[in-house]
Amino acid sequence: MSPLNILLVVAWAVSSVALIVLILMHSGKGTGVSDMIASSMYNAAAGSATWEKNLDRLTIIFGLVFAVTIFAMMLVFPQGSFA
């Protein structure tokens, strides 16, 4: 496997785990995982809007990284093989 393929797989794996974590941290309409993980962060009324805005930005960035790595792997990897 070439170094480019290894770099793409690592970037894809990191972005996918980060996306899962970031999506779970978003505040929902009811009680959920986000309330269990970050309940103390949401209790501060002054910083919650900034926290949500930054969380939205990070989610979008990691979503774009995930999409770009998938597209790049589609072009770089030989057809019909992963290794």
C-alpha angles and dihedrals in degrees: 000000000000123000090249091056091049091049091050093049092049092048090048093050094047093047093048093052091045091051092052092050094044094048091050090051093058113107113250134201093260139019115304146128092309091060092049095048102039107018093129092053093054094048092070101086095194098058102033095090092051091045092052092047092051091045090053091050093049091048092052092047094050090044090055092047089051092050094046093049091050090051092046092049089051089057100038105042117079113255114266098013137084100187 
